[in-house]
């Protein structure tokens, strides 16, 4: 677990670092919003979560919600947990509406933050038998071995891995692979699925994708 923390109060930064390290992770502490945004977008390997102080320096004009919106505009799916002294329900709604996955008010316990952090990371990480898909890092592994595949194949695999055993309609697969195209092309979807199956087969994950004719595709849980 690799976590970046934006927090200008040492007390809360040290608490968050302790939680991350207790979970076996690595924490990076920063105090400047612009520098933090740049670090997230350029970091390799990618971070797996951001613990974000809602207001820096207790100044009304230093609300950091703009960072979440900027991350999303850049296609960054990093899960964000907001920590804040703002306790009104409307403040929490604003944070979640901006794109955070959780909102925790100060003061909070180490146990509370640990639970929320594990949950946030798991939302973007699927472990399905021998298949592992990390949405934030955009990485897929089979039996712990990395699989290289085109972006569209990864996006489709992630969709199937979200709900193994459930038939994903052709229309939904098309929307993930070709979001700008309104008309559904079954041949295009079938071609992409063939390519994905070949990619999986090359890594030993043979026949894990099943087809329901003219309906959709699904991952077979018994073959994962």
Buried (B, 14 or more C-beta within 10 A) or exposed (E): BBBBBBBBBEEBBBBBBBBBEEBEBEBBBBBEBEEBBEBBBEEEEBBBBBBBBBBBEEEEEBBBBEBBEBBBEEEBBBBBBBBBBBEEEEBBEBBBEBBBBBBBBBEBEEEEBBBBBBEBBEBBBBEBBBBBBBBBBBBBBBEEEEBEBEEBBBBBBBBBBBEBEEBBBBEBBBBBBBEEEEEBBEEBBBEBBEBBBEBBEEBEBEEBBBBEEEEBBBBEEEBB
